[in-house]
């Protein structure tokens, strides 16, 4: 006499549960990847902005122009950057309290708002817009002149 099967198999039970679990895992991974990519581009934009402002304070205007969008670089060259900023003090701290990024297809626009403080304690309001990772517009008010110079 054959022995009875004490653990009968239910065909499709695992398969029925595996599909929703797999789809949920893929969805979570995709959302994580998109979220990471979004915040990574913001971090890159902040790094570009800090480099731009640091180059300007160091009178490295040609390097700063390389971080500008082609449209802005066509309007503002290295000599004009020097006329705009003069001899500003080096930055002690650059921070951004507000960041906003918008995407439209392959186009990305980031707006950064914050403050920069110089080594003497002078503070400037910073408003920077980047287009696809390059400086597209900037406003630094007031300019903190080095001692003995006019910015």
C-alpha positions as CSV (number, residue, x, y, z in Angstrom):
1,X,0.0,0.0,0.0
2,X,1.5,3.4,-1.0
3,X,2.2,5.8,1.8
4,X,0.0,8.9,1.9
5,X,1.6,12.2,1.0
6,X,1.6,14.2,4.2
7,X,2.8,17.4,2.5
8,X,0.7,17.8,-0.6
9,X,2.0,20.4,-3.1
10,X,-0.2,23.2,-4.2
11,X,0.8,24.0,-7.7
12,X,1.2,27.7,-8.4
13,X,1.0,28.8,-4.7
14,X,4.6,30.1,-4.7
15,X,4.4,31.4,-8.2
16,X,1.2,33.4,-7.3
17,X,3.0,35.1,-4.4
18,X,6.3,35.5,-6.2
19,X,5.0,37.9,-8.9
20,X,3.7,40.6,-6.5
21,X,6.7,40.4,-4.3
22,X,9.1,40.6,-7.3
23,X,7.1,43.6,-8.7
24,X,7.2,45.3,-5.3
25,X,10.9,44.8,-5.0
26,X,11.6,46.2,-8.5
27,X,9.4,49.2,-7.7
28,X,11.2,49.9,-4.5
29,X,14.6,49.6,-6.2
30,X,13.5,51.8,-9.1
31,X,12.2,54.5,-6.7
32,X,15.5,54.3,-4.7
33,X,17.5,54.6,-7.9
34,X,15.5,57.7,-9.1
35,X,15.7,59.3,-5.6
36,X,19.5,58.7,-5.4
37,X,20.0,60.1,-8.9
38,X,17.9,63.2,-8.1
39,X,19.9,64.0,-4.9
40,X,23.2,63.1,-6.5
41,X,22.6,65.7,-9.2
42,X,21.8,68.3,-6.6
43,X,25.0,67.5,-4.7
44,X,26.9,67.9,-8.0
45,X,25.3,71.2,-8.6
46,X,26.2,72.4,-5.1
47,X,29.8,71.3,-5.7
48,X,29.9,73.1,-9.1
49,X,28.6,76.3,-7.4
50,X,31.1,76.1,-4.6
51,X,33.9,75.7,-7.1
52,X,32.6,78.6,-9.2
53,X,32.5,80.9,-6.2
54,X,35.9,79.7,-4.9
55,X,37.5,80.3,-8.3
56,X,36.1,83.9,-8.3
57,X,37.4,84.7,-4.8
58,X,40.9,83.3,-5.9
59,X,40.8,85.5,-9.0
60,X,40.8,82.4,-11.1
61,X,38.2,83.8,-13.5
62,X,39.1,81.6,-16.5
63,X,38.3,78.5,-14.4
64,X,35.1,80.1,-13.2
65,X,34.0,80.7,-16.8
66,X,34.5,77.0,-17.6
67,X,31.8,76.2,-15.0
68,X,29.3,78.6,-16.7
69,X,26.7,77.6,-19.3
70,X,27.7,78.3,-22.9
71,X,25.0,81.0,-23.1
72,X,26.3,82.8,-20.0
73,X,29.9,82.4,-21.0
74,X,29.1,84.1,-24.3
75,X,27.9,87.1,-22.4
76,X,30.4,87.2,-19.5
77,X,34.1,86.5,-20.1
78,X,36.9,86.3,-17.7
79,X,37.7,90.0,-17.7
80,X,34.1,90.9,-17.2
81,X,33.9,88.5,-14.2
82,X,36.9,90.4,-12.7
83,X,35.1,93.7,-13.2
84,X,31.9,92.3,-11.7
85,X,33.5,90.8,-8.6
86,X,36.7,92.8,-8.2
87,X,38.9,91.4,-5.4
88,X,36.5,89.7,-3.1
89,X,37.5,88.0,0.1
90,X,38.0,84.3,0.2
91,X,35.0,82.4,1.5
92,X,35.1,80.9,4.9
93,X,31.8,79.1,4.5
94,X,29.3,78.6,1.6
95,X,26.0,77.0,2.4
96,X,22.6,76.6,0.7
97,X,19.5,76.5,2.7
98,X,17.1,75.9,-0.2
99,X,17.5,73.9,-3.4
100,X,15.0,73.4,-6.1
101,X,15.5,71.1,-9.1
102,X,13.2,70.8,-12.1
103,X,13.6,68.4,-15.0
104,X,12.0,68.4,-18.4
105,X,13.1,65.5,-20.5
106,X,16.9,65.8,-20.7
107,X,17.0,69.4,-19.4
108,X,17.6,70.1,-15.7
109,X,17.4,73.4,-13.9
110,X,18.6,73.8,-10.3
111,X,18.1,77.0,-8.2
112,X,20.2,77.4,-5.1
113,X,19.7,79.9,-2.3
114,X,22.0,80.4,0.5
115,X,24.7,82.5,2.3
116,X,28.4,82.8,2.0
117,X,30.6,84.3,4.7
118,X,34.1,85.6,4.2
119,X,37.0,85.2,6.5
120,X,36.4,88.6,8.0
121,X,32.7,87.7,8.8
122,X,31.1,89.6,5.9
123,X,28.1,87.7,4.6
124,X,26.6,87.6,1.1
125,X,23.2,86.3,0.0
126,X,23.8,83.8,-2.8
127,X,21.3,83.0,-5.6
128,X,22.6,80.7,-8.2
129,X,20.8,79.0,-11.1
130,X,22.3,76.1,-13.0
131,X,21.2,74.6,-16.3
132,X,22.3,71.0,-16.9
133,X,25.0,71.3,-14.2
134,X,26.5,74.6,-15.4
135,X,26.1,78.1,-13.9
136,X,23.4,79.9,-15.8
137,X,22.8,82.9,-13.5
138,X,24.3,84.3,-10.3
139,X,23.6,87.0,-7.8
140,X,26.0,87.6,-4.9
141,X,24.9,90.5,-2.7
142,X,26.7,92.3,-1.1
143,X,30.2,91.6,-2.4
144,X,32.7,91.4,0.4
145,X,35.8,93.3,-0.8
146,X,39.3,92.4,0.4
147,X,40.7,95.0,2.8
148,X,42.0,98.0,0.9
149,X,40.1,97.3,-2.3
150,X,36.8,98.2,-3.9
151,X,34.7,95.3,-5.2
